[in-house]
Amino acid sequence: MASKDSITSKILDRETYEDLLDQLNEEKERIEYDLKKEYRNARKYVRAHPEQGVGFAFLGGIVVGILVASLFRTD
């Protein structure tokens, strides 16, 4: 038969575990909310400034092209 201390210890461990799960779920929900909010803000910005998005894509393509070309260049 288990001693009273070990039973109390298991109950406290279970309560601690459940508290930790509750805290993690609250944090997960907060992070999801923040990510959704930032995603919406980013979409609004890109829709309001499409020329900058095209400019960044163009410059990114140039940089990647230069890097790839330098890898395959034989001197």
Secondary structure in CASP SS format (residue, H / E / C, confidence):
PFRMAT SS
TARGET T0000
AUTHOR 0000-0000-0000
METHOD secondary structure of the structure
MODEL  1
M C 1.00
A C 1.00
S C 1.00
K H 1.00
D H 1.00
S H 1.00
I H 1.00
T H 1.00
S H 1.00
K H 1.00
I H 1.00
L H 1.00
D H 1.00
R H 1.00
E H 1.00
T H 1.00
Y H 1.00
E H 1.00
D H 1.00
L H 1.00
L H 1.00
D H 1.00
Q H 1.00
L H 1.00
N H 1.00
E H 1.00
E H 1.00
K H 1.00
E H 1.00
R H 1.00
I H 1.00
E H 1.00
Y H 1.00
D H 1.00
L H 1.00
K H 1.00
K H 1.00
E H 1.00
Y H 1.00
R H 1.00
N H 1.00
A H 1.00
R H 1.00
K H 1.00
Y H 1.00
V H 1.00
R H 1.00
A H 1.00
H C 1.00
P H 1.00
E H 1.00
Q H 1.00
G H 1.00
V H 1.00
G H 1.00
F H 1.00
A H 1.00
F H 1.00
L H 1.00
G H 1.00
G H 1.00
I H 1.00
V H 1.00
V H 1.00
G H 1.00
I H 1.00
L H 1.00
V H 1.00
A H 1.00
S H 1.00
L H 1.00
F H 1.00
R C 1.00
T C 1.00
D C 1.00
END
